[in-house]
Amino acid sequence: MGFFSLITAVFAVYSASATANYRQLRIDEVSETVAFESETVGKIIAEMERNAVDLALAGRQFYLAKERSAELGISISTENFNAFRAAVGGGIWYEPYALDADKKRVCYYAFFDEAIGEVRYEPDYETEEYDYHTQMWYTTILEGLDGSYDAVWTSIYYDDAGINALMTTVGAGIYDDERRLVGISTVDWAIQSMVDRLSTIKPTPGSFVLLASSKDDYIITKTREGSSVMTGDPLHNLSWFNDISFTDSDSVGIAYIISEDIEYISFSRLFTNGWLFTVQIPADEIISVFEKRNNQFTVIIASSFILLLILAAYLLSRMINRPLRKLSLGVAELGGGDLDKHIEMRTRDEFGTLAAAFNKMTVDLKKSIEQAAQEQAEKERIGAELNVAANIQGSMLPCTFPAFPERSEFDIYAVMQPAKEVGGDFYDFFLINKRTLGVVIADVSGKGVPAALFMVISKTLIKNTVLSGKEPEAVFETVNKMLCENNNAGMFVTAFLGCLDIPTGKFTFVNAGHNLPLLRSNGKFDWLKTQATFVLASLEDMFFSQHEITLKPGDELFLYTDGVTEAENNEKALFGNSLLLETANNNLDLPLNDFTMSINREMEKFADGAEQADDITMLVLRYKGLGLTVEAKLENMDTVQDFINAPIEGSPQKFQSQIRMVVDEIFSNIANYAYYPNTGDVTINVAVSDEAKGKSITLKFEDSGIAFDPFSSAAPDITLPVDEREIGGLGLFMVKNIVDSIDYQRTDGKNILTIKHSE
């Protein structure tokens, strides 16, 4: 097979080389033919130009002669024509009154008169009826003269007055001794014979000739069968004209063109008079004879090759087929699953060696399959156990959202994505009592099953200790001691614990070596400025610093583990704190689950396909404060007062009475006047904060009733007797004098009244 492949390759290389050489030879051959025929035409053109110059010189001598008889002028034109019969006529033509002051037109033109079979002079050109000075051929030659004895050609025209054929005229200037133009000479050339000669050039059946005047944009002839191109058509109408190659030198330009979806090789030559001669040959015809012979040779080679293959196959079958069949049958039984099959092969050649190798492979494969089956069973057992462990771990984390649908004071959402089947991260949130929410996020060192076990212990201890009523710092001190006991594996936990007093927004927290949280306050996220203490389960008798902040309605707290900031991409770069802060601030005011998803999407984009290396856990808490929406009716006053009592419980009695009176007055006004005679809703928001002088409360009333600015009405004159005062205004007057500040705004069709008061 290698020998036959080599022969085929050699033949292919030879065939390609021979085809290329023959193609180039054919191109050179056609190019030489075009050059030869062009040279013949070029000589005729040169002779025409020389004859025109010679006739102009003769016309000059006649002009300068003392004796200017008509017989001498006629003799000059007729003798010139007899000496140069390639033309069909010629003569000398003088400018108005240049030769004879009494005659405007003097000319001597001779041509061959076929009627009499001889050359004769034509006197009719001097008559009044024929003004040769205005003829196209005359004016064209005059415009082309430059003061020298260079020939000037006219455009191609059809002579319908004489020989009835395509013609062109070449002329030269006649000058006096002072180089002033006194006339011109002309030589007329009937180009049909030259056209017929060039049109016979047809190197292949599909080739055709084009003869045209490039300077006149005029097609003289085109020999392609079925073509709609006619003599006289513009040359630039041919779509392929700009693709051909030609110069004003004697060389033949060669180019490849596309005409009517056929590729042609174009051979072009430009004559000195501006005529273009070009031959187009279909590219596939230029070497068609050689390709036919080459195809025949290819068939012979291929047939011989097939015969040799058949002979080789027969010999190989006799020498190899029997032992190979025996070996293949044995292998087929092995492939069918019979690993006890033993192939009997007594030969010592390659087949015997191969049979022995198969027998050994069978034994090894049987052992390997048994071992793989045991390992797979073990993997499936471990995988099942890990799935159970993952389910148990997932069920230990609160994962139902919204977590507290009955509480409108806050929203909370959390998610944990382990790097392995089970992880060491955990989060937790729970109500310690009706007014306190506990949140925890932690990261156990390591990953996998050991970290998951330590996570279960840590989570349970932290939650149980928090529910016992201890402060966050005492919770971590207690849990730290418990985790340090019998911690032979040296594991530790970073953790963050916070307790939110829901009515006031006071948030008490301890950070045990965990990542700094992000706090959104005043509209933007920034780092929660606090110093982290030591991790849990590392050293006994550790003390943990406790801190407090007050969350305002709209504030958010974002907790996370280092799996977020230490997420890596393929270049081992970290996601980092800066990108986390930027991402958080680019996704403000989203629902909390969408917020965490946006962080996760940005991490995936950064990782760019890199494998997750650590557990990822996120928890976000949004504090909304207290809020209540009821229908603006007086019968809902008790509901409103009950709502207000919760946040001011424990405050001085005077402060509580003042707040209840303010709420009673404002709600009554809204119920009586805002939607009269209809009704609508009113929303009340409460925010409580601790200040240096005591507790401060902010009340916000919103309704969509008629616009009413409490500052627009004049204060009542309380110095007047009761029966003399105007009705209304006293309640608002009392409210203004009780509270610290009151503000009114009309926004988006709503009345918004904000009241602040401190103990």
C-alpha positions in Angstrom: 0.0 0.0 0.0 2.8 2.4 0.8 4.4 1.8 -2.7 1.1 2.4 -4.5 0.5 5.5 -2.4 3.9 6.8 -3.4 3.3 6.1 -7.1 0.0 7.9 -6.9 1.6 10.9 -5.2 4.4 11.1 -7.7 1.9 10.9 -10.6 -0.2 13.7 -9.0 2.8 15.9 -8.6 3.9 15.2 -12.2 0.4 15.8 -13.5 0.1 19.1 -11.7 3.5 20.3 -12.9 2.9 19.2 -16.5 -0.5 20.9 -16.6 1.0 24.2 -15.3 3.9 24.0 -17.8 1.6 23.3 -20.7 -0.8 26.0 -19.6 2.1 28.5 -19.6 3.3 27.3 -23.1 -0.2 27.8 -24.5 -0.4 31.3 -23.0 3.0 32.2 -24.5 1.9 30.8 -27.8 -1.3 32.8 -28.0 0.5 35.9 -26.7 3.1 35.5 -29.6 0.2 35.1 -32.1 -1.5 38.3 -30.9 1.8 40.1 -30.9 2.5 39.0 -34.5 -0.9 40.0 -35.8 -0.7 43.2 -33.9 2.7 44.0 -35.4 1.3 43.5 -38.9 -1.5 46.0 -38.2 1.0 48.3 -36.5 3.1 48.4 -39.6 0.1 49.3 -41.7 -0.7 52.1 -39.2 2.9 53.4 -39.4 2.8 53.4 -43.2 -0.4 55.3 -43.2 1.1 57.9 -40.9 4.3 58.2 -42.9 2.3 58.6 -46.1 0.2 61.4 -44.6 3.4 63.2 -43.5 5.0 62.7 -47.0 1.9 64.1 -48.6 1.9 67.1 -46.3 5.6 67.8 -47.2 4.6 67.6 -50.9 1.7 70.0 -50.2 4.2 72.4 -48.6 6.5 72.3 -51.6 3.5 72.9 -53.8 2.5 75.9 -51.6 6.0 77.4 -51.7 6.4 76.8 -55.5 6.2 79.9 -57.8 4.0 78.0 -60.2 0.9 76.5 -58.6 -1.0 75.0 -61.5 -4.0 72.8 -60.8 -2.4 70.1 -63.0 0.6 70.0 -60.6 -1.7 69.7 -57.5 -3.7 66.9 -59.2 -0.5 65.1 -60.1 0.8 65.3 -56.5 -2.4 63.6 -55.1 -2.8 61.0 -57.8 0.9 60.0 -57.9 0.8 59.7 -54.1 -2.2 57.4 -54.2 -0.6 55.2 -56.9 2.5 54.9 -54.8 0.5 53.8 -51.7 -2.4 51.6 -52.6 -3.1 50.5 -49.1 -5.3 53.6 -48.7 -8.5 54.2 -50.5 -7.9 57.9 -51.1 -5.9 60.9 -50.1 -5.2 64.5 -50.8 -4.0 68.0 -49.8 -6.5 70.5 -48.4 -5.7 74.2 -48.0 -7.0 76.7 -45.5 -9.4 79.4 -46.8 -7.7 81.7 -49.3 -4.3 80.3 -48.3 -3.3 79.1 -51.8 -5.3 81.5 -53.9 -6.5 84.8 -52.6 -9.5 84.6 -54.9 -10.6 81.1 -53.9 -11.8 80.1 -50.5 -11.4 76.3 -51.1 -8.5 74.7 -52.9 -7.9 70.9 -52.6 -6.6 68.0 -54.6 -8.1 64.6 -53.7 -7.5 61.4 -55.6 -9.1 58.0 -55.0 -9.5 54.7 -56.8 -12.7 54.7 -58.9 -13.9 51.1 -59.2 -16.4 52.2 -62.0 -13.5 53.0 -64.4 -10.8 50.8 -62.7 -8.3 53.6 -62.2 -7.2 56.4 -59.9 -8.8 59.8 -60.6 -9.0 63.3 -59.2 -12.2 64.4 -57.5 -13.0 68.1 -58.4 -16.4 68.2 -56.5 -14.8 68.9 -53.2 -13.9 72.4 -54.2 -17.6 73.3 -55.0 -19.7 75.6 -52.9 -21.9 72.6 -52.0 -19.1 70.8 -50.1 -17.4 72.9 -47.4 -14.6 70.6 -46.4 -13.4 73.1 -43.8 -16.4 72.2 -41.6 -16.2 68.5 -42.0 -15.6 66.3 -39.0 -12.4 64.7 -40.4 -11.0 68.2 -41.2 -11.7 69.8 -37.8 -10.6 66.7 -35.9 -7.1 66.8 -37.6 -6.8 70.6 -37.1 -7.5 70.2 -33.4 -4.9 67.5 -33.0 -2.0 69.4 -34.8 0.7 70.8 -32.6 2.9 72.5 -35.1 5.0 69.4 -36.0 4.8 66.9 -38.7 3.2 64.3 -36.5 0.2 62.3 -37.8 -3.3 62.8 -36.4 -6.0 60.2 -36.6 -9.7 60.9 -36.8 -12.4 58.8 -35.1 -13.8 55.8 -36.9 -16.7 56.6 -39.2 -18.9 54.9 -41.8 -18.5 56.2 -45.3 -21.9 56.0 -46.9 -21.0 58.4 -49.8 -18.2 56.4 -51.3 -17.0 52.9 -50.4 -19.8 52.2 -47.9 -17.5 50.8 -45.3 -15.9 51.6 -41.9 -13.1 54.1 -42.4 -10.6 56.3 -40.5 -8.5 59.1 -41.7 -5.0 60.2 -40.8 -3.6 63.6 -41.6 -0.7 66.0 -41.1 -0.2 69.7 -41.1 1.1 71.8 -44.1 3.1 74.8 -42.9 4.8 77.8 -44.6 8.3 79.0 -43.8 7.1 80.8 -40.7 5.5 77.6 -39.3 2.0 78.9 -40.0 -0.6 76.3 -40.9 -1.7 76.7 -44.5 -3.4 73.3 -45.0 -3.5 69.6 -44.2 -2.9 66.3 -45.9 -5.2 63.3 -45.5 -5.0 59.6 -46.2 -8.2 57.5 -46.0 -8.1 53.9 -44.8 -10.8 51.4 -45.2 -10.2 49.2 -42.2 -12.5 46.3 -43.2 -9.7 44.1 -44.6 -7.8 44.5 -41.4 -10.9 43.8 -39.3 -11.5 40.6 -41.3 -7.9 39.4 -40.8 -7.9 40.0 -37.0 -11.3 38.4 -36.6 -10.0 35.1 -38.0 -7.8 34.7 -34.9 -9.6 31.9 -32.9 -7.2 29.8 -30.8 -10.0 27.7 -29.3 -13.7 27.1 -30.2 -15.0 29.4 -27.4 -12.6 32.3 -28.0 -13.5 35.7 -29.5 -11.8 38.9 -30.7 -12.5 42.5 -29.8 -11.3 45.4 -31.8 -12.1 48.9 -30.5 -11.0 52.5 -30.3 -10.2 53.1 -26.7 -9.8 56.9 -27.1 -13.2 57.2 -28.9 -14.9 54.6 -26.7 -16.0 52.9 -29.9 -16.4 49.1 -30.6 -15.2 48.3 -34.2 -16.0 44.6 -34.1 -16.7 41.8 -31.6 -16.8 38.2 -32.9 -18.5 36.4 -30.0 -21.4 34.4 -31.2 -24.8 35.3 -29.8 -23.5 38.6 -28.4 -25.7 41.7 -28.4 -22.7 44.0 -28.8 -22.8 45.9 -32.1 -20.3 48.0 -34.0 -20.4 51.5 -32.7 -21.4 50.6 -29.2 -19.5 52.3 -26.3 -16.5 50.2 -25.2 -17.2 50.9 -21.5 -20.5 49.2 -21.7 -18.6 45.9 -21.5 -18.7 44.8 -17.9 -15.2 43.3 -18.1 -13.4 46.1 -20.0 -11.8 47.5 -16.8 -10.4 44.1 -15.9 -8.2 43.7 -19.1 -4.5 44.7 -19.1 -2.9 46.7 -21.8 -0.3 49.5 -22.1 0.9 51.8 -24.9 4.0 49.7 -25.3 4.6 46.9 -27.8 4.0 44.2 -25.2 0.9 42.1 -24.9 -1.1 42.5 -21.7 -2.5 39.3 -20.1 -5.4 39.3 -17.6 -8.2 37.1 -16.2 -11.7 38.4 -16.8 -15.3 37.1 -16.1 -17.8 37.5 -18.9 -21.3 36.0 -18.6 -20.2 33.8 -15.8 -17.3 32.4 -17.9 -13.6 32.9 -16.9 -11.5 34.1 -19.8 -7.7 34.7 -20.3 -7.5 38.1 -22.1 -4.5 39.0 -24.4 -4.5 42.7 -25.3 -2.4 45.1 -27.4 -2.9 48.9 -27.8 -1.9 50.4 -31.2 -0.2 53.8 -31.6 -3.4 55.3 -33.0 -5.4 54.4 -29.9 -7.0 51.2 -31.1 -7.3 48.3 -28.8 -7.0 44.7 -30.0 -7.8 41.9 -27.6 -8.4 38.1 -27.8 -10.4 36.3 -25.1 -9.9 32.6 -24.6 -12.0 30.5 -22.1 -9.6 29.4 -19.3 -10.8 25.8 -19.4 -10.2 25.6 -23.1 -6.6 26.7 -23.2 -5.3 23.4 -22.0 -8.4 21.2 -22.8 -6.4 18.9 -25.2 -3.7 18.3 -22.6 -6.2 17.7 -19.9 -8.0 15.1 -22.1 -4.8 13.3 -22.6 -3.9 13.6 -18.9 -7.3 12.2 -17.9 -6.8 9.2 -20.2 -3.5 8.6 -18.6 -5.0 8.9 -15.1 -7.7 6.3 -16.0 -4.9 3.9 -17.1 -2.9 4.4 -13.9 -6.0 4.0 -11.7 -7.0 0.8 -13.5 -3.5 -0.6 -13.1 -3.6 0.4 -9.4 -6.9 -1.4 -8.8 -5.7 -4.6 -10.5 -2.6 -4.6 -8.4 -4.7 -4.1 -5.3 -6.9 -7.0 -6.2 -3.8 -9.2 -6.7 -2.3 -8.1 -3.4 -5.6 -8.7 -1.6 -5.7 -12.3 -3.0 -2.2 -13.0 -1.8 -2.8 -11.5 1.6 -6.0 -13.5 2.0 -4.2 -16.7 1.4 -1.2 -15.9 3.7 -3.0 -14.1 6.6 -6.8 -14.5 6.4 -7.0 -17.9 8.2 -5.1 -17.1 11.4 -6.6 -13.6 11.4 -10.1 -15.0 11.2 -9.4 -17.3 14.1 -8.0 -14.4 16.1 -10.9 -12.1 15.2 -13.5 -14.8 16.3 -11.8 -15.2 19.6 -11.7 -11.4 20.1 -15.4 -11.1 19.2 -16.2 -13.6 22.0 -14.1 -11.5 24.4 -15.9 -8.4 23.2 -19.3 -10.1 23.8 -18.4 -10.4 27.5 -16.9 -13.9 27.7 -13.8 -13.0 29.8 -13.1 -16.8 30.3 -12.3 -17.2 26.6 -8.8 -18.5 25.8 -7.5 -18.0 22.2 -5.6 -21.1 21.0 -2.8 -20.0 18.5 0.2 -22.3 18.1 2.1 -20.2 15.6 5.2 -18.3 16.7 4.7 -15.3 14.4 3.0 -12.0 15.1 -0.4 -13.7 15.3 0.8 -16.0 18.1 2.3 -13.1 20.0 -1.0 -11.1 19.5 -3.1 -14.1 20.7 -0.9 -14.4 23.9 -1.3 -10.6 24.5 -5.1 -10.9 24.2 -5.2 -13.8 26.6 -3.1 -11.8 29.2 -5.3 -8.8 28.6 -8.4 -10.8 29.3 -7.1 -11.9 32.7 -6.0 -8.4 33.6 -9.3 -6.9 32.3 -11.4 -9.3 34.4 -9.5 -8.3 37.6 -9.8 -4.6 36.7 -13.5 -4.9 36.1 -14.0 -6.6 39.5 -11.9 -3.9 41.2 -13.7 -1.1 39.4 -17.1 -2.5 40.4 -16.0 -2.5 44.0 -14.7 1.1 43.8 -17.9 2.3 42.0 -20.1 0.7 44.7 -18.0 2.4 47.3 -18.3 5.8 45.5 -22.0 5.4 45.1 -22.3 4.6 48.9 -20.2 7.7 49.8 -22.1 9.8 47.3 -25.4 8.8 48.7 -24.2 9.6 52.2 -22.9 12.9 51.1 -26.3 13.7 49.5 -28.0 12.9 52.7 -25.5 15.0 54.6 -26.0 17.9 52.1 -29.8 17.6 52.6 -29.4 17.6 56.4 -27.1 20.6 56.3 -29.5 22.5 54.0 -32.5 21.7 56.2 -30.6 23.1 59.2 -30.4 26.5 57.5 -33.5 28.7 57.2 -34.4 28.7 53.5 -38.1 29.7 53.4 -38.5 33.3 52.2 -40.1 35.6 53.1 -38.9 34.3 56.5 -41.2 36.4 58.7 -44.2 37.4 56.5 -46.1 38.7 59.4 -43.3 41.2 60.3 -43.2 44.3 58.1 -40.4 46.0 60.0 -37.6 44.3 58.2 -36.7 42.0 55.3 -34.1 39.3 55.4 -32.6 36.9 52.8 -29.7 34.5 52.8 -28.1 31.9 50.5 -25.3 29.3 50.9 -23.4 27.7 48.0 -20.9 25.0 49.1 -17.8 24.3 47.1 -18.2 20.6 47.7 -21.2 18.4 48.5 -21.2 19.8 52.0 -19.6 22.9 53.3 -18.3 24.7 56.4 -20.2 28.0 55.9 -23.5 28.7 57.7 -25.9 31.4 58.4 -28.9 31.7 60.8 -31.6 34.2 61.8 -34.3 33.9 64.3 -36.5 35.9 66.6 -35.1 35.9 70.1 -38.4 37.5 71.4 -41.1 39.6 69.8 -38.9 42.7 69.5 -35.5 41.2 68.9 -34.0 39.5 65.8 -30.8 37.5 65.9 -28.6 37.1 62.7 -25.5 34.9 62.5 -23.0 34.2 59.6 -19.9 32.1 60.1 -17.1 30.3 58.2 -15.5 27.1 59.5 -11.9 26.4 58.5 -11.5 23.8 55.8 -14.1 22.3 53.5 -16.0 19.1 53.1 -17.3 16.7 55.7 -15.0 17.7 58.7 -16.0 21.4 58.2 -19.7 20.4 57.9 -19.6 18.5 61.2 -17.9 21.4 63.0 -20.4 23.8 61.4 -23.3 21.8 62.9 -21.8 22.0 66.3 -21.0 25.8 66.0 -24.4 26.7 64.7 -26.2 24.8 67.4 -24.1 26.2 70.2 -24.4 29.8 69.0 -28.2 29.7 68.6 -28.9 28.0 71.9 -26.7 30.4 73.7 -28.3 33.4 72.1 -31.8 32.1 73.0 -30.6 31.8 76.6 -30.8 35.6 76.8 -27.0 36.5 76.9 -25.5 39.6 75.2 -23.6 38.9 71.9 -20.2 39.3 73.6 -21.1 36.8 76.3 -22.5 34.4 73.7 -19.2 34.2 71.9 -17.2 33.9 75.1 -19.4 30.9 76.1 -19.3 29.3 72.7 -15.6 29.8 72.3 -14.9 27.8 75.5 -17.2 25.0 74.4 -15.6 24.7 71.0 -12.0 24.7 72.4 -12.8 21.6 74.4 -11.4 18.5 72.7 -10.6 20.4 69.5 -7.8 18.1 68.5 -8.2 18.8 64.8 -7.3 22.5 65.4 -10.4 23.8 63.6 -11.6 27.3 64.1 -14.6 29.5 63.1 -14.9 33.1 62.0 -18.3 34.4 62.9 -20.5 37.5 63.1 -23.4 37.8 65.5 -25.9 40.7 65.7 -29.1 41.4 67.6 -31.6 43.9 66.2 -34.0 45.7 68.5 -36.8 46.0 66.0 -38.8 49.0 67.4 -35.7 51.2 67.8 -33.4 49.9 65.1 -30.6 49.4 67.6 -28.2 46.7 66.3 -25.7 45.1 68.8 -23.0 42.9 67.3 -19.7 41.1 67.8 -17.3 40.2 65.1 -15.1 37.1 65.8 -12.4 37.4 63.0 -15.0 37.6 60.3 -15.1 39.7 57.1 -16.2 43.3 57.7 -19.9 43.7 56.8 -21.2 46.3 54.3 -23.7 48.8 55.8 -26.0 50.9 53.6 -26.7 54.1 55.3 -27.7 57.4 53.6 -28.3 55.7 50.3 -24.8 54.0 49.7 -23.0 50.9 51.0 -19.8 51.3 52.9 -17.7 49.2 55.3 -19.1 48.9 58.8 -16.3 50.5 60.8 -15.5 48.1 63.6 -12.5 46.2 64.8 -12.7 42.4 64.5 -11.7 40.3 67.5 -10.1 36.8 67.6 -11.7 33.8 65.9 -13.7 31.1 67.8 -12.3 27.7 68.9 -8.7 28.8 68.8 -7.8 30.1 72.4 -9.8 29.7 75.6 -10.6 32.6 77.9 -10.9 35.1 75.0 -12.8 38.3 75.4 -14.9 39.7 72.5 -15.7 43.4 71.9 -19.4 44.3 71.5 -20.5 47.3 69.4 -23.8 49.1 68.7 -25.2 51.1 65.8 -28.7 52.3 65.1 -30.3 51.4 61.8 -32.7 53.9 60.3 -35.6 52.8 58.0 -34.1 51.9 54.7 -30.7 50.9 56.0 -29.3 47.6 54.9 -26.6 45.2 56.3 -24.8 42.8 54.0 -22.9 39.9 55.6 -20.8 37.4 53.6 -18.0 34.9 53.9 -14.5 35.0 52.4 -15.7 32.8 49.5 -17.0 36.0 48.0 -14.0 38.3 48.2 -11.5 35.4 47.6 -13.2 34.0 44.5 -10.5 33.5 41.9 -10.4 33.7 38.1 -8.1 31.7 35.8 -5.2 34.1 36.4 -5.5 33.6 40.2 -6.7 37.1 40.7 -9.2 37.7 43.6 -12.6 39.2 43.4 -11.6 41.5 46.3 -13.2 44.1 48.5 -13.2 46.9 46.0 -15.2 45.0 43.4 -17.6 43.7 46.0 -18.3 47.3 47.2 -18.7 48.6 43.6 -21.1 45.7 42.7 -23.2 46.3 45.8 -23.6 50.0 45.0 -24.4 49.3 41.4 -27.4 47.2 42.5 -29.2 49.3 45.1 -32.9 49.1 45.8 -33.4 45.6 44.4 -35.4 42.9 46.1 -33.0 41.1 48.5 -32.9 37.8 46.6 -32.2 39.8 43.3 -29.5 41.7 45.2 -27.6 38.5 46.2 -28.1 37.1 42.7 -26.5 40.2 41.1 -23.5 39.8 43.4 -23.3 36.1 42.4 -23.5 37.0 38.7 -20.7 39.5 38.9 -18.6 36.8 40.7 -19.3 34.3 37.9 -18.4 36.9 35.3 -15.1 37.6 37.1 -14.3 33.9 37.5 -14.8 33.3 33.8 -15.3 29.6 34.1 -12.7 29.0 36.9 -13.8 26.4 39.5 -15.3 27.6 42.8 -12.7 27.1 45.4 -14.5 28.0 48.6 -18.0 28.0 50.1 -20.0 31.2 49.3 -22.5 32.5 51.8 -24.4 35.8 51.8 -27.0 37.3 54.1 -28.7 40.7 53.7 -30.9 42.5 56.2 -33.0 45.5 55.3 -34.5 47.5 58.2 -37.8 49.2 57.3 -39.0 50.4 60.8 -42.5 50.2 62.0 -45.4 50.8 59.6 -49.2 50.5 59.5 -51.7 51.1 56.7 -55.4 51.4 57.6 -58.6 52.9 56.2 -59.0 56.5 57.4 -62.0 56.0 59.6 -62.4 57.0 63.3 -63.3 53.4 64.2 -59.7 52.4 63.4 -58.3 54.8 66.1 -57.8 51.9 68.6 -55.8 50.0 66.0 -53.6 53.0 65.4 -53.0 53.7 69.1 -52.1 50.0 69.7 -49.6 50.3 66.9 -48.0 53.4 68.5 -47.9 51.9 72.0 -45.3 49.2 71.1 -42.3 51.5 70.3 -42.9 53.9 73.2 -43.4 51.2 75.8 -41.2 51.9 78.8 -40.9 55.7 78.1 -42.0 58.3 80.7 -45.7 58.5 81.1 -45.8 62.1 80.0 -44.0 61.3 76.8 -46.4 58.5 76.0 -49.4 60.7 76.7 -48.1 63.4 74.4 -47.5 61.0 71.5 -51.0 59.4 71.9 -52.6 62.8 71.9 -50.6 63.9 68.8 -51.6 60.7 67.0 -55.2 61.1 68.0 -55.4 64.6 66.6 -53.6 63.9 63.3 -55.5 60.7 62.5 -58.8 62.3 63.4 -58.2 65.2 61.0 -57.3 62.8 58.2 -60.3 60.6 58.8 -62.7 63.6 58.9 -61.4 65.8 56.1 -58.8 64.2 53.8 -61.2 62.1 51.7 -64.6 63.7 52.5 -67.2 62.6 51.6 -65.4 59.4 50.6 -62.7 57.5 52.3 -59.2 56.2 51.6 -56.1 54.8 53.2 -53.5 56.4 55.6 -50.1 55.0 56.2 -48.2 55.6 59.5 -44.5 54.9 59.9 -42.7 55.0 63.2 -38.9 55.2 63.8 -37.4 55.2 67.4 -33.8 56.1 68.2 -31.8 56.6 71.4 -30.3 60.0 71.9 -28.3 61.6 74.7 -31.3 63.2 76.3 -33.5 60.1 75.9 -35.6 58.3 73.4 -36.6 60.1 70.2 -39.6 59.1 68.0 -40.4 60.1 64.3 -44.0 59.8 63.1 -44.8 60.0 59.3 -48.4 60.2 58.1 -49.1 59.7 54.4 -52.5 60.0 52.7 -53.8 60.6 49.1 -56.6 63.0 50.1 -57.0 66.7 49.2 -54.0 68.9 49.7 -53.9 70.4 53.2 -50.9 72.4 54.6 -51.2 72.7 58.4 -49.0 75.7 58.3 -51.3 77.6 55.9 -54.0 78.4 58.5 -53.6 81.1 61.1 -53.2 80.0 64.8 -56.4 80.5 66.8 -56.6 83.4 69.3 -56.8 81.6 72.6 -57.2 84.9 74.4 -60.8 85.2 73.2 -63.7 83.5 74.9 -64.6 80.1 73.6 -67.8 81.3 72.0 -66.0 84.0 70.1 -63.2 81.9 68.6 -63.4 80.5 65.0 -64.1 76.8 64.8 -61.1 74.5 64.0 -57.3 74.9 64.2 -57.0 74.4 68.0 -55.9 70.7 67.7 -53.1 71.5 65.2 -52.1 74.4 67.3 -51.7 72.1 70.3 -49.7 69.6 68.3 -47.3 72.3 67.0 -46.7 73.4 70.6 -46.1 69.9 71.9 -43.7 68.3 69.4 -40.1 69.3 68.7 -40.6 69.7 64.9 -43.3 69.2 62.3 -42.9 69.2 58.5 -45.4 69.1 55.6 -44.9 68.2 52.0 -47.2 67.5 49.0 -45.4 64.9 46.9 -46.8 62.7 44.0 -50.4 63.5 45.0 -49.8 62.7 48.7 -49.9 64.7 51.9 -46.8 63.7 53.9 -46.7 65.0 57.5 -43.5 64.2 59.5 -43.4 64.8 63.3 -40.4 64.4 65.6 -40.5 64.4 69.4 -38.0 63.5 72.2 -38.5 62.5 75.8 
